[in-house]
């Protein structure tokens, strides 16, 4: 028998609760955020909060989906704002990787992985809110490069999956299992630059 899906009810103070929760989660992280702090920041009662989100994890994941969507939109805007393939890939990757390597981004990842076996919808919604959208825009961007003769890519799906993974090399897994602390911006920039170089070494059309 499958586990029941969590139900999140929307209402009049829905946005108010989410705005307050976002402020607290971004400041204190998941573990450090208390319900008391959230209701104080949101200006609502505990009863109101629990009527929308019976579990703090559901509230955190809703905030996470919104934040992932916002980060994805910003990355997509950077991809679409330039015709320079190298610059677009580097800027978009840097923004996304810095978010996923942040304390909040890593907490989001761990909770989604931990809860998705019981509640598959959590994983699907999280993926749709951010990674899937970026993947489709990246595919379109790479297709444009192919059409213009800048890139030579036979399997766009594979290439769109490869690039984000290259950008997390040596960082994401080690953070996820607690082997290292958050990388510095310089470390992230180094890995992203290497990912762009390797990706274009494979797919860029040379003179």
C-alpha positions as protocol buffer text, in pm:
chain_id: "A"
residue {
  index: 1
  type: UNK
  ca { x: 0 y: 0 z: 0 }
}
residue {
  index: 2
  type: UNK
  ca { x: 148 y: 334 z: -103 }
}
residue {
  index: 3
  type: UNK
  ca { x: 206 y: 610 z: 152 }
}
residue {
  index: 4
  type: UNK
  ca { x: -51 y: 890 z: 155 }
}
residue {
  index: 5
  type: UNK
  ca { x: 50 y: 1205 z: -29 }
}
residue {
  index: 6
  type: UNK
  ca { x: 100 y: 1517 z: 183 }
}
residue {
  index: 7
  type: UNK
  ca { x: -172 y: 1773 z: 121 }
}
residue {
  index: 8
  type: UNK
  ca { x: -92 y: 2145 z: 138 }
}
residue {
  index: 9
  type: UNK
  ca { x: -400 y: 2366 z: 157 }
}
residue {
  index: 10
  type: UNK
  ca { x: -389 y: 2722 z: 26 }
}
residue {
  index: 11
  type: UNK
  ca { x: -579 y: 3006 z: 184 }
}
residue {
  index: 12
  type: UNK
  ca { x: -595 y: 3379 z: 249 }
}
residue {
  index: 13
  type: UNK
  ca { x: -267 y: 3399 z: 443 }
}
residue {
  index: 14
  type: UNK
  ca { x: -81 y: 3149 z: 228 }
}
residue {
  index: 15
  type: UNK
  ca { x: 165 y: 3404 z: 84 }
}
residue {
  index: 16
  type: UNK
  ca { x: 211 y: 3565 z: 423 }
}
residue {
  index: 17
  type: UNK
  ca { x: 315 y: 3234 z: 577 }
}
residue {
  index: 18
  type: UNK
  ca { x: 551 y: 3155 z: 288 }
}
residue {
  index: 19
  type: UNK
  ca { x: 715 y: 3499 z: 297 }
}
residue {
  index: 20
  type: UNK
  ca { x: 781 y: 3469 z: 670 }
}
residue {
  index: 21
  type: UNK
  ca { x: 905 y: 3111 z: 636 }
}
residue {
  index: 22
  type: UNK
  ca { x: 1139 y: 3204 z: 352 }
}
residue {
  index: 23
  type: UNK
  ca { x: 1299 y: 3478 z: 561 }
}
residue {
  index: 24
  type: UNK
  ca { x: 1357 y: 3242 z: 854 }
}
residue {
  index: 25
  type: UNK
  ca { x: 1471 y: 2940 z: 651 }
}
residue {
  index: 26
  type: UNK
  ca { x: 1715 y: 3146 z: 445 }
}
residue {
  index: 27
  type: UNK
  ca { x: 1854 y: 3299 z: 762 }
}
residue {
  index: 28
  type: UNK
  ca { x: 1861 y: 2997 z: 993 }
}
residue {
  index: 29
  type: UNK
  ca { x: 1836 y: 2690 z: 768 }
}
residue {
  index: 30
  type: UNK
  ca { x: 1593 y: 2402 z: 819 }
}
residue {
  index: 31
  type: UNK
  ca { x: 1722 y: 2272 z: 1150 }
}
residue {
  index: 32
  type: UNK
  ca { x: 1775 y: 2617 z: 1300 }
}
residue {
  index: 33
  type: UNK
  ca { x: 1432 y: 2751 z: 1205 }
}
residue {
  index: 34
  type: UNK
  ca { x: 1169 y: 2720 z: 1477 }
}
residue {
  index: 35
  type: UNK
  ca { x: 795 y: 2735 z: 1424 }
}
residue {
  index: 36
  type: UNK
  ca { x: 783 y: 3016 z: 1680 }
}
residue {
  index: 37
  type: UNK
  ca { x: 1026 y: 3222 z: 1471 }
}
residue {
  index: 38
  type: UNK
  ca { x: 829 y: 3153 z: 1154 }
}
residue {
  index: 39
  type: UNK
  ca { x: 490 y: 3255 z: 1293 }
}
residue {
  index: 40
  type: UNK
  ca { x: 646 y: 3566 z: 1449 }
}
residue {
  index: 41
  type: UNK
  ca { x: 806 y: 3666 z: 1118 }
}
residue {
  index: 42
  type: UNK
  ca { x: 489 y: 3588 z: 922 }
}
residue {
  index: 43
  type: UNK
  ca { x: 257 y: 3761 z: 1168 }
}
residue {
  index: 44
  type: UNK
  ca { x: 21 y: 3464 z: 1191 }
}
residue {
  index: 45
  type: UNK
  ca { x: -82 y: 3217 z: 1459 }
}
residue {
  index: 46
  type: UNK
  ca { x: 49 y: 2862 z: 1490 }
}
residue {
  index: 47
  type: UNK
  ca { x: -301 y: 2741 z: 1414 }
}
residue {
  index: 48
  type: UNK
  ca { x: -296 y: 2929 z: 1084 }
}
residue {
  index: 49
  type: UNK
  ca { x: 45 y: 2792 z: 991 }
}
residue {
  index: 50
  type: UNK
  ca { x: -50 y: 2434 z: 1075 }
}
residue {
  index: 51
  type: UNK
  ca { x: -375 y: 2465 z: 881 }
}
residue {
  index: 52
  type: UNK
  ca { x: -165 y: 2514 z: 568 }
}
residue {
  index: 53
  type: UNK
  ca { x: 142 y: 2308 z: 657 }
}
residue {
  index: 54
  type: UNK
  ca { x: 96 y: 2033 z: 916 }
}
residue {
  index: 55
  type: UNK
  ca { x: 468 y: 1950 z: 896 }
}
residue {
  index: 56
  type: UNK
  ca { x: 768 y: 2187 z: 897 }
}
residue {
  index: 57
  type: UNK
  ca { x: 925 y: 1983 z: 619 }
}
residue {
  index: 58
  type: UNK
  ca { x: 630 y: 2046 z: 390 }
}
residue {
  index: 59
  type: UNK
  ca { x: 663 y: 2419 z: 456 }
}
residue {
  index: 60
  type: UNK
  ca { x: 1037 y: 2407 z: 390 }
}
residue {
  index: 61
  type: UNK
  ca { x: 989 y: 2214 z: 66 }
}
residue {
  index: 62
  type: UNK
  ca { x: 726 y: 2461 z: -56 }
}
residue {
  index: 63
  type: UNK
  ca { x: 968 y: 2747 z: 12 }
}
residue {
  index: 64
  type: UNK
  ca { x: 1242 y: 2544 z: -158 }
}
residue {
  index: 65
  type: UNK
  ca { x: 1034 y: 2493 z: -474 }
}
residue {
  index: 66
  type: UNK
  ca { x: 966 y: 2866 z: -494 }
}
residue {
  index: 67
  type: UNK
  ca { x: 1334 y: 2947 z: -441 }
}
residue {
  index: 68
  type: UNK
  ca { x: 1446 y: 2688 z: -696 }
}
residue {
  index: 69
  type: UNK
  ca { x: 1201 y: 2834 z: -945 }
}
residue {
  index: 70
  type: UNK
  ca { x: 1339 y: 3185 z: -883 }
}
residue {
  index: 71
  type: UNK
  ca { x: 1698 y: 3069 z: -921 }
}
residue {
  index: 72
  type: UNK
  ca { x: 1605 y: 2879 z: -1236 }
}
residue {
  index: 73
  type: UNK
  ca { x: 1438 y: 3184 z: -1385 }
}
residue {
  index: 74
  type: UNK
  ca { x: 1748 y: 3392 z: -1317 }
}
residue {
  index: 75
  type: UNK
  ca { x: 1973 y: 3127 z: -1474 }
}
residue {
  index: 76
  type: UNK
  ca { x: 1742 y: 3101 z: -1776 }
}
residue {
  index: 77
  type: UNK
  ca { x: 1750 y: 3479 z: -1818 }
}
residue {
  index: 78
  type: UNK
  ca { x: 2129 y: 3469 z: -1825 }
}
residue {
  index: 79
  type: UNK
  ca { x: 2131 y: 3190 z: -2082 }
}
residue {
  index: 80
  type: UNK
  ca { x: 1890 y: 3378 z: -2306 }
}
residue {
  index: 81
  type: UNK
  ca { x: 2057 y: 3719 z: -2263 }
}
residue {
  index: 82
  type: UNK
  ca { x: 2371 y: 3644 z: -2462 }
}
residue {
  index: 83
  type: UNK
  ca { x: 2470 y: 3471 z: -2783 }
}
residue {
  index: 84
  type: UNK
  ca { x: 2817 y: 3393 z: -2645 }
}
residue {
  index: 85
  type: UNK
  ca { x: 2803 y: 3021 z: -2562 }
}
residue {
  index: 86
  type: UNK
  ca { x: 3093 y: 3018 z: -2316 }
}
residue {
  index: 87
  type: UNK
  ca { x: 2975 y: 3324 z: -2126 }
}
residue {
  index: 88
  type: UNK
  ca { x: 2613 y: 3206 z: -2107 }
}
residue {
  index: 89
  type: UNK
  ca { x: 2708 y: 2860 z: -1978 }
}
residue {
  index: 90
  type: UNK
  ca { x: 2950 y: 3001 z: -1722 }
}
residue {
  index: 91
  type: UNK
  ca { x: 2713 y: 3264 z: -1582 }
}
residue {
  index: 92
  type: UNK
  ca { x: 2410 y: 3037 z: -1560 }
}
residue {
  index: 93
  type: UNK
  ca { x: 2609 y: 2750 z: -1409 }
}
residue {
  index: 94
  type: UNK
  ca { x: 2773 y: 2973 z: -1149 }
}
residue {
  index: 95
  type: UNK
  ca { x: 2438 y: 3105 z: -1027 }
}
residue {
  index: 96
  type: UNK
  ca { x: 2278 y: 2763 z: -1003 }
}
residue {
  index: 97
  type: UNK
  ca { x: 2576 y: 2585 z: -847 }
}
residue {
  index: 98
  type: UNK
  ca { x: 2620 y: 2853 z: -581 }
}
residue {
  index: 99
  type: UNK
  ca { x: 2258 y: 2804 z: -480 }
}
residue {
  index: 100
  type: UNK
  ca { x: 2276 y: 2424 z: -472 }
}
residue {
  index: 101
  type: UNK
  ca { x: 2601 y: 2439 z: -270 }
}
residue {
  index: 102
  type: UNK
  ca { x: 2456 y: 2685 z: -20 }
}
residue {
  index: 103
  type: UNK
  ca { x: 2337 y: 2567 z: 321 }
}
residue {
  index: 104
  type: UNK
  ca { x: 1974 y: 2600 z: 217 }
}
residue {
  index: 105
  type: UNK
  ca { x: 2032 y: 2437 z: -120 }
}
residue {
  index: 106
  type: UNK
  ca { x: 2202 y: 2139 z: 38 }
}
residue {
  index: 107
  type: UNK
  ca { x: 1926 y: 2104 z: 299 }
}
residue {
  index: 108
  type: UNK
  ca { x: 1670 y: 2108 z: 19 }
}
residue {
  index: 109
  type: UNK
  ca { x: 1855 y: 1830 z: -163 }
}
residue {
  index: 110
  type: UNK
  ca { x: 1890 y: 1609 z: 145 }
}
residue {
  index: 111
  type: UNK
  ca { x: 1526 y: 1646 z: 245 }
}
residue {
  index: 112
  type: UNK
  ca { x: 1395 y: 1585 z: -108 }
}
residue {
  index: 113
  type: UNK
  ca { x: 1608 y: 1270 z: -136 }
}
residue {
  index: 114
  type: UNK
  ca { x: 1505 y: 1155 z: 212 }
}
residue {
  index: 115
  type: UNK
  ca { x: 1132 y: 1212 z: 163 }
}
residue {
  index: 116
  type: UNK
  ca { x: 1085 y: 1114 z: -201 }
}
residue {
  index: 117
  type: UNK
  ca { x: 1070 y: 742 z: -130 }
}
residue {
  index: 118
  type: UNK
  ca { x: 768 y: 794 z: 95 }
}
residue {
  index: 119
  type: UNK
  ca { x: 624 y: 1083 z: -102 }
}
residue {
  index: 120
  type: UNK
  ca { x: 727 y: 1057 z: -471 }
}
residue {
  index: 121
  type: UNK
  ca { x: 535 y: 1374 z: -553 }
}
residue {
  index: 122
  type: UNK
  ca { x: 787 y: 1576 z: -352 }
}
residue {
  index: 123
  type: UNK
  ca { x: 1066 y: 1468 z: -584 }
}
residue {
  index: 124
  type: UNK
  ca { x: 859 y: 1525 z: -898 }
}
residue {
  index: 125
  type: UNK
  ca { x: 752 y: 1873 z: -791 }
}
residue {
  index: 126
  type: UNK
  ca { x: 1102 y: 1973 z: -688 }
}
residue {
  index: 127
  type: UNK
  ca { x: 1248 y: 1851 z: -1018 }
}
residue {
  index: 128
  type: UNK
  ca { x: 978 y: 2026 z: -1222 }
}
residue {
  index: 129
  type: UNK
  ca { x: 1022 y: 2353 z: -1032 }
}
residue {
  index: 130
  type: UNK
  ca { x: 1389 y: 2394 z: -1115 }
}
residue {
  index: 131
  type: UNK
  ca { x: 1614 y: 2132 z: -1277 }
}
residue {
  index: 132
  type: UNK
  ca { x: 1366 y: 2027 z: -1546 }
}
residue {
  index: 133
  type: UNK
  ca { x: 1300 y: 2383 z: -1660 }
}
residue {
  index: 134
  type: UNK
  ca { x: 1670 y: 2467 z: -1677 }
}
residue {
  index: 135
  type: UNK
  ca { x: 1733 y: 2144 z: -1867 }
}
residue {
  index: 136
  type: UNK
  ca { x: 1477 y: 2232 z: -2136 }
}
residue {
  index: 137
  type: UNK
  ca { x: 1609 y: 2586 z: -2175 }
}
residue {
  index: 138
  type: UNK
  ca { x: 1965 y: 2452 z: -2189 }
}
residue {
  index: 139
  type: UNK
  ca { x: 1861 y: 2209 z: -2462 }
}
residue {
  index: 140
  type: UNK
  ca { x: 1708 y: 2493 z: -2662 }
}
residue {
  index: 141
  type: UNK
  ca { x: 2021 y: 2703 z: -2616 }
}
residue {
  index: 142
  type: UNK
  ca { x: 2245 y: 2417 z: -2726 }
}
residue {
  index: 143
  type: UNK
  ca { x: 2019 y: 2349 z: -3025 }
}
residue {
  index: 144
  type: UNK
  ca { x: 2059 y: 2711 z: -3129 }
}
residue {
  index: 145
  type: UNK
  ca { x: 2435 y: 2668 z: -3109 }
}
residue {
  index: 146
  type: UNK
  ca { x: 2409 y: 2360 z: -3328 }
}
residue {
  index: 147
  type: UNK
  ca { x: 2189 y: 2541 z: -3581 }
}
residue {
  index: 148
  type: UNK
  ca { x: 2439 y: 2827 z: -3599 }
}
residue {
  index: 149
  type: UNK
  ca { x: 2729 y: 2590 z: -3653 }
}
residue {
  index: 150
  type: UNK
  ca { x: 2894 y: 2678 z: -3320 }
}
residue {
  index: 151
  type: UNK
  ca { x: 2830 y: 2342 z: -3155 }
}
residue {
  index: 152
  type: UNK
  ca { x: 2827 y: 1984 z: -3283 }
}
residue {
  index: 153
  type: UNK
  ca { x: 2597 y: 1777 z: -3060 }
}
residue {
  index: 154
  type: UNK
  ca { x: 2422 y: 1460 z: -3171 }
}
residue {
  index: 155
  type: UNK
  ca { x: 2246 y: 1385 z: -2839 }
}
residue {
  index: 156
  type: UNK
  ca { x: 2107 y: 1705 z: -2687 }
}
residue {
  index: 157
  type: UNK
  ca { x: 1941 y: 1520 z: -2398 }
}
residue {
  index: 158
  type: UNK
  ca { x: 2272 y: 1367 z: -2294 }
}
residue {
  index: 159
  type: UNK
  ca { x: 2460 y: 1696 z: -2330 }
}
residue {
  index: 160
  type: UNK
  ca { x: 2199 y: 1883 z: -2124 }
}
residue {
  index: 161
  type: UNK
  ca { x: 2237 y: 1623 z: -1848 }
}
residue {
  index: 162
  type: UNK
  ca { x: 2617 y: 1619 z: -1864 }
}
residue {
  index: 163
  type: UNK
  ca { x: 2677 y: 1989 z: -1818 }
}
residue {
  index: 164
  type: UNK
  ca { x: 2515 y: 2036 z: -1473 }
}
residue {
  index: 165
  type: UNK
  ca { x: 2691 y: 1725 z: -1345 }
}
residue {
  index: 166
  type: UNK
  ca { x: 3029 y: 1854 z: -1463 }
}
residue {
  index: 167
  type: UNK
  ca { x: 2963 y: 2176 z: -1273 }
}
residue {
  index: 168
  type: UNK
  ca { x: 2923 y: 1988 z: -943 }
}
residue {
  index: 169
  type: UNK
  ca { x: 3226 y: 1762 z: -984 }
}
residue {
  index: 170
  type: UNK
  ca { x: 3415 y: 1701 z: -661 }
}
residue {
  index: 171
  type: UNK
  ca { x: 3185 y: 1928 z: -461 }
}
residue {
  index: 172
  type: UNK
  ca { x: 2822 y: 1820 z: -444 }
}
residue {
  index: 173
  type: UNK
  ca { x: 2854 y: 1456 z: -338 }
}
residue {
  index: 174
  type: UNK
  ca { x: 3116 y: 1532 z: -75 }
}
residue {
  index: 175
  type: UNK
  ca { x: 2894 y: 1802 z: 73 }
}
residue {
  index: 176
  type: UNK
  ca { x: 2583 y: 1585 z: 59 }
}
residue {
  index: 177
  type: UNK
  ca { x: 2743 y: 1308 z: 266 }
}
residue {
  index: 178
  type: UNK
  ca { x: 2917 y: 1545 z: 505 }
}
residue {
  index: 179
  type: UNK
  ca { x: 3278 y: 1502 z: 393 }
}
residue {
  index: 180
  type: UNK
  ca { x: 3342 y: 1872 z: 350 }
}
residue {
  index: 181
  type: UNK
  ca { x: 3210 y: 2216 z: 429 }
}
residue {
  index: 182
  type: UNK
  ca { x: 3056 y: 2454 z: 180 }
}
residue {
  index: 183
  type: UNK
  ca { x: 3305 y: 2542 z: -96 }
}
residue {
  index: 184
  type: UNK
  ca { x: 3419 y: 2899 z: -141 }
}
residue {
  index: 185
  type: UNK
  ca { x: 3307 y: 3107 z: -437 }
}
residue {
  index: 186
  type: UNK
  ca { x: 3659 y: 3068 z: -576 }
}
residue {
  index: 187
  type: UNK
  ca { x: 3634 y: 2687 z: -561 }
}
residue {
  index: 188
  type: UNK
  ca { x: 3295 y: 2694 z: -733 }
}
residue {
  index: 189
  type: UNK
  ca { x: 3425 y: 2929 z: -1003 }
}
residue {
  index: 190
  type: UNK
  ca { x: 3721 y: 2694 z: -1061 }
}
residue {
  index: 191
  type: UNK
  ca { x: 3497 y: 2390 z: -1104 }
}
residue {
  index: 192
  type: UNK
  ca { x: 3249 y: 2573 z: -1327 }
}
residue {
  index: 193
  type: UNK
  ca { x: 3528 y: 2710 z: -1546 }
}
residue {
  index: 194
  type: UNK
  ca { x: 3672 y: 2361 z: -1582 }
}
residue {
  index: 195
  type: UNK
  ca { x: 3328 y: 2224 z: -1665 }
}
residue {
  index: 196
  type: UNK
  ca { x: 3275 y: 2483 z: -1938 }
}
residue {
  index: 197
  type: UNK
  ca { x: 3620 y: 2414 z: -2083 }
}
residue {
  index: 198
  type: UNK
  ca { x: 3564 y: 2038 z: -2086 }
}
residue {
  index: 199
  type: UNK
  ca { x: 3210 y: 2067 z: -2225 }
}
residue {
  index: 200
  type: UNK
  ca { x: 3316 y: 2295 z: -2509 }
}
residue {
  index: 201
  type: UNK
  ca { x: 3625 y: 2085 z: -2577 }
}
residue {
  index: 202
  type: UNK
  ca { x: 3381 y: 1803 z: -2656 }
}
residue {
  index: 203
  type: UNK
  ca { x: 3107 y: 1995 z: -2836 }
}
residue {
  index: 204
  type: UNK
  ca { x: 3241 y: 2324 z: -2974 }
}
residue {
  index: 205
  type: UNK
  ca { x: 3314 y: 2336 z: -3347 }
}
residue {
  index: 206
  type: UNK
  ca { x: 3678 y: 2428 z: -3395 }
}
residue {
  index: 207
  type: UNK
  ca { x: 3799 y: 2654 z: -3678 }
}
